[in-house]
Amino acid sequence: MPVLVIGTGYGGCVAALRLAQAGVDVHMVEMGMAWDTPGSDGKIFAGTRTPDYRSYWLRTRTKQPLSNFLGFPIDKDVPRYTGILDAEDFSGITVYQGRGVGGGSLVNGGMAVTPKRENFGAVLPSVNPDEMYGVYYPRANAELGVSSIDPAWFDTTACYQYARVGRKHAQRSGFPFLYVPTVYDWDYMKREADGTVPKSALIGEILYGNNHGKKSLQQTYLPKIRATGRVTISSLHKVTTVRPASGGGYTVEIDQLSTTGETTATKSVTADRVFFAAGSVGTSKLLVKLKATGALPNLNGEVGKGWGDNGNVMCGRANHMWDPTGTVQSAIPTAGIDNWAAGGAFAEVAPLPTGIETYASFYLSITRNPNRAQFSWNASAGRVDLNWQASWKQPSITMAKTIFDKINSTEGTIYRTDLFGTYKIWGDHLTYHPLGGAVLNKATDNHGRLHGHPGLYVIDGALIPGNTSVNPFVSITALAERNIEKIIATDL
């Protein structure tokens, strides 16, 4: 086959669409499921408050980002299944990733943020910002269906009362507040609020997929990919090996999986070119393994390096009784507090969609955390390890405190201590935004071509060295659009 794309997230979808439009036949393989068949409840995706077999990737117990509520643990046993959210545990950190056709777009909060131009040089120093802001960010935003909330509706709707409280508290402490664009269909959300369509965001659907309203890759790039007639997608297929084929190109070995994670068949295909788009973790783990085991011995020493967590850290604040945050909270965040220049932190005002009044404000902060980890092959265990250390989150906490210590001081409020355990303020054990591991212009050239093995490419979040200053998926998409345009023009 001409091209094999490993993964169906943002980078993989960009590559497949543009290659197909250029007349190239493409086969995409995806480890997760297709997510196109309703369960017995008539819904494709499980609700956030009622996780079930669909919710987690091959776990027997849920691992929710908020592990506790009012002091009680909230995780529960579930059947082992190839569910949508992978909570992958490494030393010192849990990395949340989407599993299925559409990748991370299936499970993210939909916050579609383009970094401020003045911050871009620190994100991707080898990339021309004129190209990105003139061509590729606009292209990505258009294809992804990015739009902003109607400010008048934001000011009046019950479902964003929590975000208005967050705005008031931010502004009273002198912080810039901004509306964050998203990929949710705002007209649909207005109809949810009116009660004229089935609810999705307004019943808290987010962690395990949105049944309506959110424009994931299932609604944007993937229909265009299928319309080309040149792309085949195989779900529940996991790539295990990529190695040079004797007659040129690459031999790729693939395990077909059952919905309980067992290998039901092993396949071997040969492709002229292979695009690694399995996500920051998936791509990095595969490349590190292939280099260490001798399948791709010419990969350079940068493979596996430069991995970061986008500075993710969570916290909650306990508000006064006169600042209720609302019993109905839209699961789609659309408000941010920007203290990047002064304090190295950008905080999204996040929902806590429990269905009851909590008087709590909840935040996911993205910080300028300088720590970077490395993936390495553990030969004795037959797996790839990550050397992240739990203590490396301290800079993120310090940066987030530049916002929330001041708000607490101004408002006379305190941090919640019941959301991540017992007497624990910071959710410093996780990331939703894995980035790096096959960094652009280091492990690859400046357009994602892997050094040492012509015809192999990285085109996903593994290219971005650990931080984007905002939610990363628009940057991953825009970078992929930039890279594939150059690759098609010069390599094909």
Secondary structure as UniProt FT lines:
FT   STRAND          3..6
FT   HELIX           10..21
FT   TURN            22..23
FT   STRAND          26..29
FT   TURN            40..41
FT   TURN            48..49
FT   TURN            53..55
FT   STRAND          56..57
FT   STRAND          68..69
FT   TURN            70..71
FT   STRAND          72..73
FT   STRAND          85..90
FT   TURN            91..92
FT   STRAND          93..98
FT   TURN            101..102
FT   HELIX           103..106
FT   HELIX           117..123
FT   TURN            125..126
FT   HELIX           129..131
FT   HELIX           132..136
FT   HELIX           137..144
FT   HELIX           151..156
FT   HELIX           158..160
FT   HELIX           161..172
FT   TURN            173..174
FT   STRAND          177..179
FT   HELIX           186..194
FT   HELIX           201..203
FT   TURN            207..208
FT   TURN            217..220
FT   HELIX           221..227
FT   STRAND          231..234
FT   STRAND          237..244
FT   TURN            246..247
FT   STRAND          250..257
FT   TURN            259..260
FT   STRAND          263..271
FT   STRAND          273..276
FT   HELIX           279..292
FT   TURN            293..294
FT   TURN            297..298
FT   TURN            301..304
FT   STRAND          307..308
FT   TURN            310..311
FT   STRAND          313..318
FT   TURN            321..322
FT   STRAND          335..339
FT   HELIX           340..343
FT   STRAND          345..350
FT   STRAND          360..367
FT   STRAND          375..378
FT   TURN            379..382
FT   STRAND          383..386
FT   HELIX           390..393
FT   HELIX           394..411
FT   STRAND          414..415
FT   STRAND          430..431
FT   TURN            440..443
FT   TURN            446..447
FT   STRAND          449..450
FT   TURN            451..452
FT   TURN            454..455
FT   STRAND          456..458
FT   HELIX           461..463
FT   HELIX           473..491
//
